[in-house]
Amino acid sequence: MIPSLVIGNCKMNGNYVANYTLLTERLPDIATNRRARVSVCPPFPYLAQVCQRLVGSRVCLGAQNVSAHSGGEGS
């Protein structure tokens, strides 16, 4: 069976506190889930913060492209 891949893309939303809180709350659940591979793609300004938080976890880090929008709106 091919494992599922779940990717969280933040779409230019979040901040340092929100990122820390989200990862702190979700990493324990992800650690016990063996049915899917998980990756998170934070906005560029938070890549280093999220990367540090993911050390030792089963979560992979990805990145997003650049957008002209100031938040998660638009396409």
Secondary structure as a PSIPRED ss2 file (coil, helix, strand):
# PSIPRED VFORMAT (PSIPRED V4.0)

   1 M C   1.000  0.000  0.000
   2 I C   1.000  0.000  0.000
   3 P C   1.000  0.000  0.000
   4 S E   0.000  0.000  1.000
   5 L E   0.000  0.000  1.000
   6 V E   0.000  0.000  1.000
   7 I E   0.000  0.000  1.000
   8 G E   0.000  0.000  1.000
   9 N E   0.000  0.000  1.000
  10 C C   1.000  0.000  0.000
  11 K C   1.000  0.000  0.000
  12 M C   1.000  0.000  0.000
  13 N C   1.000  0.000  0.000
  14 G C   1.000  0.000  0.000
  15 N C   1.000  0.000  0.000
  16 Y H   0.000  1.000  0.000
  17 V H   0.000  1.000  0.000
  18 A H   0.000  1.000  0.000
  19 N H   0.000  1.000  0.000
  20 Y H   0.000  1.000  0.000
  21 T H   0.000  1.000  0.000
  22 L H   0.000  1.000  0.000
  23 L H   0.000  1.000  0.000
  24 T H   0.000  1.000  0.000
  25 E H   0.000  1.000  0.000
  26 R H   0.000  1.000  0.000
  27 L H   0.000  1.000  0.000
  28 P H   0.000  1.000  0.000
  29 D H   0.000  1.000  0.000
  30 I H   0.000  1.000  0.000
  31 A H   0.000  1.000  0.000
  32 T H   0.000  1.000  0.000
  33 N C   1.000  0.000  0.000
  34 R C   1.000  0.000  0.000
  35 R C   1.000  0.000  0.000
  36 A E   0.000  0.000  1.000
  37 R E   0.000  0.000  1.000
  38 V E   0.000  0.000  1.000
  39 S E   0.000  0.000  1.000
  40 V E   0.000  0.000  1.000
  41 C E   0.000  0.000  1.000
  42 P C   1.000  0.000  0.000
  43 P C   1.000  0.000  0.000
  44 F H   0.000  1.000  0.000
  45 P H   0.000  1.000  0.000
  46 Y H   0.000  1.000  0.000
  47 L H   0.000  1.000  0.000
  48 A H   0.000  1.000  0.000
  49 Q H   0.000  1.000  0.000
  50 V H   0.000  1.000  0.000
  51 C H   0.000  1.000  0.000
  52 Q H   0.000  1.000  0.000
  53 R H   0.000  1.000  0.000
  54 L H   0.000  1.000  0.000
  55 V C   1.000  0.000  0.000
  56 G C   1.000  0.000  0.000
  57 S C   1.000  0.000  0.000
  58 R C   1.000  0.000  0.000
  59 V E   0.000  0.000  1.000
  60 C E   0.000  0.000  1.000
  61 L E   0.000  0.000  1.000
  62 G C   1.000  0.000  0.000
  63 A C   1.000  0.000  0.000
  64 Q C   1.000  0.000  0.000
  65 N C   1.000  0.000  0.000
  66 V C   1.000  0.000  0.000
  67 S C   1.000  0.000  0.000
  68 A C   1.000  0.000  0.000
  69 H C   1.000  0.000  0.000
  70 S C   1.000  0.000  0.000
  71 G C   1.000  0.000  0.000
  72 G C   1.000  0.000  0.000
  73 E C   1.000  0.000  0.000
  74 G C   1.000  0.000  0.000
  75 S C   1.000  0.000  0.000
